[in-house]
Amino acid sequence: QVQLVESGGGLVQAGGSLRLSCLASGRSFSRLAMGWFRQAPGKEREFVAAIRWSGDGTKYADSVKGRFTISRDNAKNTVYLQMNSLKPEDTAVYYCAGNILGGLATTIKEYEYWGQGTQVTVSS
């Protein structure tokens, strides 16, 4: 079993920055591909970013390319999402997820482990 706990959410003005963290516990974290998803009220959960288990590959949703950066520190069992140039439409609950196959994945069904989510609110 793998447990994921997100932190770093909060309230920020448009154009500002925020860094989310996801701390993992359990077996073989370094072999998990990791992803970030988000869900706004009235909308389906959507893919944001993913990183391979080795860290040598990333993928981003078109809506966040050039603004968000996903990274990981396997020694600390932690995945990060650096969010820059934030927009009001980025407001959502952000979820950390793990994929046991270890490769890049963009759909909810491909992830087995999920955190509880952290709220990000961007004001205009």
Secondary structure, DSSP 4 states (H G I P E B T S, - for coil): -EEEEEE--EEEETT--EEEEEEEEES-GGGSEEEEEEE-TTS--EEEEEE-TTSS-EEE-TTTTTTEEEEEEGGGTEEEEEE-S--GGG-EEEEEEEETT-S---SGGG--EE---EEEEEE-
